Amino acid sequence: MKKIKIIVFLFLFLITTKANAEELELKYNLRPMTDNYSVIDGSVQNELDFFLYEDEVIYFNGSKVDIKDKYFSIDISSIEGTANLEFTNNNNEKVTFAYYIYRGNGLIEHRVSDLLAYPIFTDTIGEIQIIYTAEDIENKVLIMELMSRLPEQFKIGTERIILIPYRHLENKNIAGIAYMGEAKLYNLSRLSEKNKKIVLYHEMAHLWANKLIEYKLLDYSYSKYEGFAKKDKQYVSNYTKKYLIEKQSYSEDFAESIAQYIYNPKLFKKKYPSRGCYIEMLFFITGIKYEIGGMI
Ligand SMILES: [Zn+2]
């Protein structure tokens, strides 16, 4: 059922965009095969693959990239830590993708095997798996209930939710991580019910955004969203402010805004009318039927 919906969705979108698909801007034309902001195990992956919707000349680090049948690879074997890969074309358009590449002992918290010391339980809601331990049984019940009320179209990027019973090992402030269809939520028990909801919606918003990017309803730099967000003249949280200043990326602002909107749309629109307008537009074009109070 989910697949059919995605196909219909894609098809409708293709019809509407076909007419002006002649010369795509670089940020729409270049698609990474590994989601932007992914965490990568450099000990098993030496290359990152990219795909071009339309043929064009691409440069990486000033050198022309060798493209074969619309695909090319970038060697990451000498990169460790945060990598910002910047690509340009002959129109001086730029696009950057960020990855975190780890090696050696790796990032333990990025492996489900980290939960090996615990008996693991699995539940499913629709096609989404919820993986949890005995410590998170109550949180799992809450998550299942929240998930059952979320619109199906909003869940399209989420394949798995993993409830980790302890704090993130590297950064205790991290409440959740979303990558490759997976949302990991850390030590939910320490949070208020409101924050548990916000964290869940926030991580799911990242996964949803990845799908929208894949369908070209959003670009990697969130440039259209940025225009709307700036009009509100305020940040949605200290965290997103810090992220914006340090990484110049609106991805966190986007996820947090979606989360706060879902939690309380009336309040959100009052505080951030421009972002609210953009979110409602995005919900409309992605077929999310939204009723006040319906998703809380
Ligand atoms: Zn985030």
Residues whose N, C-alpha, C, O or C-beta is under 5 A from the ligand:
A	BS01	ZN	E252 A255
